[in-house]
Amino acid sequence: MSAAASRLVLPADALPRGRAYGLLLALVAPRPIGWITSRSADGVLNLAPFSFFNGVCGDPPTISVAVARREDGSRKDTARNALASGEFVVHLVERGHLDDVVASSWSFPPSVGEVERLGLETAPGACLATPGLAAPRARMECRLVGHHEVGNGPVDLLLGEVVAFHVAPELLDERGRVRATELEQVGRLGGWWYAPVVERWELPPPREAPGPAPDRAP
């Protein structure tokens, strides 16, 4: 039996919703974590982590973050605030932040600011009004440039153009590039599992097409 033939086929539409979601979380991993501050119309500074987060465009630099709805179908604070203010701030999650990241995932009411509740220090924005956190060594100020409702939840998919990068000097080399070996990123796995990046290696792209040369007619 071939390796492919030995795989179980699990049609997504035949699976219970929770099982399909669990498979997705476990298989699409590790996922970067976007730790996001956003401010409500009442001035409450919200903080929450999201692992359906990634970069989508380099020019201009643009990120995406998917924010699931609450069980009653209402928007979570991050999505509601971003849609109202048109901005949010995304922080890089490193190993030393993980306890606060998990604590900020608690579902507080909109009137409670996680930043104040957890006693975290803030830092002002350079281009936008929403402040960030002082401790993370990298953050991105983002202006909302797109919003889509996705799926049956639905999920609020936010697109944010990065208008300012804040990076600690020790993370950059003499050419202004990030030193990958200096970072201690943490990714999200399935369930309640997290994975720090503990091993890195550099692998330059091939200089010529890999594999055997294509056949050519004489």
C-alpha positions as CSV (number, residue, x, y, z in Angstrom):
1,M,0.0,0.0,0.0
2,S,1.4,3.4,-0.9
3,A,1.8,6.1,1.7
4,A,-0.9,8.2,0.1
5,A,-3.4,5.3,0.1
6,S,-2.9,4.8,3.8
7,R,-4.1,8.3,4.7
8,L,-7.5,8.7,6.3
9,V,-9.9,10.8,4.2
10,L,-12.0,13.1,6.4
11,P,-14.5,15.2,4.4
12,A,-14.7,18.4,6.2
13,D,-18.5,18.8,5.7
14,A,-19.1,15.4,7.3
15,L,-17.2,16.3,10.5
16,P,-18.7,17.9,13.6
17,R,-17.8,21.6,13.6
18,G,-15.6,21.3,16.6
19,R,-13.6,18.4,15.2
20,A,-12.9,20.2,11.9
21,Y,-11.8,23.3,13.7
22,G,-9.5,21.2,16.0
23,L,-7.9,19.5,13.0
24,L,-7.3,22.9,11.4
25,L,-5.7,24.3,14.5
26,A,-3.5,21.3,14.9
27,L,-2.4,21.0,11.3
28,V,-1.9,24.7,10.4
29,A,0.9,25.1,13.0
30,P,2.9,26.7,14.4
31,R,1.0,29.9,13.8
32,P,2.5,33.3,14.6
33,I,0.6,35.2,17.3
34,G,-0.6,38.7,16.8
35,W,-0.9,40.4,20.3
36,I,-3.1,43.3,19.5
37,T,-4.0,46.6,21.2
38,S,-7.1,48.5,20.1
39,R,-9.0,51.4,21.7
40,S,-12.7,51.7,22.1
41,A,-14.7,54.9,21.5
42,D,-14.9,55.3,25.3
43,G,-11.1,55.2,25.6
44,V,-10.7,51.7,26.9
45,L,-7.5,50.0,25.7
46,N,-8.1,46.4,24.8
47,L,-5.5,43.7,24.4
48,A,-6.0,40.3,22.9
49,P,-3.9,37.6,21.1
50,F,-4.9,36.0,17.8
51,S,-3.2,33.2,16.0
52,F,-5.1,33.4,12.7
53,F,-2.6,36.2,11.8
54,N,0.0,36.6,9.1
55,G,1.5,38.9,6.5
56,V,-0.2,39.2,3.1
57,C,1.5,41.9,1.2
58,G,4.9,43.6,1.1
59,D,4.2,46.8,-0.8
60,P,2.7,48.4,1.1
61,P,3.4,46.1,4.1
62,T,0.1,44.6,5.1
63,I,-1.0,42.0,7.6
64,S,-4.2,40.0,8.2
65,V,-5.9,39.0,11.4
66,A,-9.0,36.9,11.7
67,V,-11.2,37.6,14.8
68,A,-13.9,35.0,15.6
69,R,-17.2,36.2,16.9
70,R,-18.5,35.6,20.4
71,E,-20.9,32.7,21.0
72,D,-23.8,35.1,20.8
73,G,-22.7,36.3,17.3
74,S,-21.4,39.7,18.5
75,R,-18.1,41.1,17.5
76,K,-15.1,40.8,19.9
77,D,-13.6,44.0,21.2
78,T,-10.6,44.0,18.8
79,A,-12.7,43.8,15.7
80,R,-15.3,46.3,16.9
81,N,-12.6,48.8,18.0
82,A,-10.6,48.4,14.8
83,L,-13.7,49.0,12.7
84,A,-14.7,52.0,14.7
85,S,-11.3,53.7,15.0
86,G,-9.6,52.4,11.8
87,E,-6.4,51.3,13.5
88,F,-4.8,48.8,15.8
89,V,-1.3,47.8,17.0
90,V,0.3,44.3,16.6
91,H,3.0,43.1,18.9
92,L,5.6,40.3,18.4
93,V,5.1,37.6,21.0
94,E,8.3,36.3,22.5
95,R,8.7,33.6,25.2
96,G,8.9,36.0,28.1
97,H,5.4,37.5,27.2
98,L,3.5,34.2,27.2
99,D,1.9,34.4,30.6
100,D,0.5,37.8,29.9
101,V,-0.5,36.7,26.4
102,V,-2.6,33.9,27.8
103,A,-4.0,36.1,30.6
104,S,-5.1,38.7,28.0
105,S,-7.1,36.0,26.2
106,W,-9.7,36.0,29.0
107,S,-13.1,37.3,27.8
108,F,-13.4,40.5,29.8
109,P,-16.4,42.8,29.2
110,P,-15.8,45.8,26.9
111,S,-15.6,48.1,29.8
112,V,-12.5,46.4,31.2
113,G,-9.2,47.2,29.6
114,E,-6.8,44.2,29.7
115,V,-3.7,46.4,29.6
116,E,-4.7,48.2,32.8
117,R,-6.1,45.0,34.4
118,L,-2.7,43.2,33.8
119,G,-0.7,46.2,34.9
120,L,1.2,46.5,31.6
121,E,3.1,49.6,30.6
122,T,2.1,51.3,27.4
123,A,4.0,53.2,24.7
124,P,2.6,56.0,22.5
125,G,2.1,55.5,18.8
126,A,4.3,57.4,16.3
127,C,1.7,57.6,13.5
128,L,-1.6,56.5,15.1
129,A,-3.5,57.3,18.2
130,T,-3.7,53.8,19.6
131,P,-0.9,53.1,22.0
132,G,1.2,49.9,22.1
133,L,2.9,47.9,24.8
134,A,6.3,49.0,26.1
135,A,7.7,45.5,26.8
136,P,7.6,43.7,23.4
137,R,10.7,44.3,21.4
138,A,8.8,44.7,18.1
139,R,5.4,46.1,17.2
140,M,3.6,47.4,14.1
141,E,1.1,50.3,14.0
142,C,-1.6,49.3,11.5
143,R,-4.2,51.3,9.7
144,L,-7.3,49.3,8.8
145,V,-7.5,49.0,5.0
146,G,-9.9,46.1,4.6
147,H,-12.6,44.1,6.3
148,H,-14.4,40.9,5.2
149,E,-16.9,38.6,6.9
150,V,-15.8,35.0,6.3
151,G,-17.5,31.7,7.0
152,N,-20.6,30.8,9.0
153,G,-19.6,32.5,12.2
154,P,-18.9,34.8,10.7
155,V,-15.3,35.7,11.3
156,D,-14.1,39.3,11.0
157,L,-11.1,39.3,8.7
158,L,-9.1,42.5,9.2
159,L,-6.4,43.8,6.8
160,G,-4.0,46.3,8.3
161,E,-1.4,48.4,6.4
162,V,1.7,48.8,8.6
163,V,2.4,52.5,8.8
164,A,5.2,52.2,11.4
165,F,7.5,49.5,12.7
166,H,8.9,49.8,16.3
167,V,12.0,47.5,16.7
168,A,14.5,47.3,19.5
169,P,18.0,48.2,18.3
170,E,19.5,44.9,19.4
171,L,17.3,43.0,17.0
172,L,18.7,44.8,13.9
173,D,22.1,44.2,12.2
174,E,24.2,47.0,10.7
175,R,22.1,46.9,7.5
176,G,18.8,47.3,9.4
177,R,17.8,43.7,8.9
178,V,16.3,41.7,11.8
179,R,18.7,39.3,13.4
180,A,16.7,36.1,13.4
181,T,18.9,34.4,16.0
182,E,18.1,37.2,18.5
183,L,14.4,36.6,18.5
184,E,12.5,34.3,20.9
185,Q,9.2,34.0,19.0
186,V,6.5,31.7,20.2
187,G,3.9,30.1,17.9
188,R,0.6,28.6,18.6
189,L,-0.2,24.9,18.1
190,G,-3.4,23.0,18.5
191,G,-5.2,22.8,21.8
192,W,-3.5,24.7,24.5
193,W,0.0,24.1,23.2
194,Y,2.6,26.7,22.3
195,A,6.0,26.3,20.6
196,P,9.0,28.5,21.1
197,V,11.4,28.8,18.1
198,V,14.5,27.0,19.6
199,E,16.3,26.0,16.4
200,R,17.1,28.0,13.2
201,W,19.1,27.3,10.1
202,E,19.8,29.3,7.0
203,L,19.0,27.7,3.6
204,P,19.7,29.8,0.6
205,P,17.5,29.2,-2.5
206,P,19.0,27.1,-5.3
207,R,21.1,28.8,-7.9
208,E,19.7,26.7,-10.8
209,A,16.6,24.6,-11.4
210,P,16.6,21.6,-9.1
211,G,16.0,18.0,-10.3
212,P,17.0,16.4,-13.6
213,A,17.1,18.5,-16.7
214,P,14.0,18.4,-18.9
215,D,14.1,16.3,-22.0
216,R,14.8,18.3,-25.1
217,A,14.0,17.2,-28.7
218,P,17.1,16.6,-30.8
